[in-house]
């Protein structure tokens, strides 16, 4: 009885390990899709995390596809099996591509917003410097020094030479 109980527990443990292994072997693209559902990438950190995961997922898909293709060559209906493996790979890559495109779109949008902020800051600084600068053309040249608090030199008649005095 005791031996049966141990064997029963051992069987349950083996079964649990088998189920755990299949759960651990959940497809990489499914895990990525669960982690990053559509429209869920809303921050730069999340986009960077998604893009960091993409190469690993693609490698896992390629490894799985290669394994499936190798298994296909052992079967009688090789072409149908290969077509199924390629279709599964295409669907998996479609999920990965969706996540990658969404992450890259957010990063592009954020970079464009950063460039717009930088341009606005440059324009603001340029406007401030233009406001501080003294114009040196025409009537503005003659009127601004008086307004700025400096005295304008008295106008002399043409032909009179003040340097001889």
Rosetta blueprint (number, residue, H / E / L):
1 X L
2 X H
3 X H
4 X H
5 X H
6 X H
7 X H
8 X H
9 X H
10 X H
11 X H
12 X H
13 X H
14 X H
15 X H
16 X H
17 X H
18 X H
19 X H
20 X H
21 X H
22 X H
23 X H
24 X H
25 X L
26 X L
27 X L
28 X H
29 X H
30 X H
31 X H
32 X H
33 X H
34 X H
35 X H
36 X L
37 X L
38 X L
39 X L
40 X L
41 X L
42 X L
43 X L
44 X H
45 X H
46 X H
47 X H
48 X H
49 X H
50 X H
51 X H
52 X H
53 X H
54 X H
55 X H
56 X H
57 X H
58 X H
59 X H
60 X H
61 X H
62 X H
63 X H
64 X H
65 X H
66 X H
67 X H
68 X H
69 X H
70 X H
71 X H
72 X H
73 X L
74 X L
75 X L
76 X L
77 X L
78 X H
79 X H
80 X H
81 X H
82 X H
83 X H
84 X H
85 X H
86 X H
87 X H
88 X H
89 X H
90 X H
91 X H
92 X H
93 X H
94 X H
95 X H
96 X H
97 X H
98 X H
99 X H
100 X H
101 X H
102 X H
103 X H
104 X H
105 X H
106 X H
107 X H
108 X H
109 X H
110 X H
111 X H
112 X H
113 X H
114 X H
115 X H
116 X H
117 X H
118 X H
119 X H
120 X H
121 X H
122 X H
123 X H
124 X H
125 X H
126 X H
127 X H
128 X H
129 X H
130 X H
131 X H
132 X H
133 X L
134 X L
135 X L
136 X L
137 X L
138 X H
139 X H
140 X H
141 X H
142 X H
143 X H
144 X H
145 X H
146 X H
147 X H
148 X H
149 X L
150 X L
151 X L
152 X L
153 X L
154 X L
155 X L
156 X L
157 X L
158 X L
159 X L
160 X L
161 X L
162 X H
163 X H
164 X H
165 X L
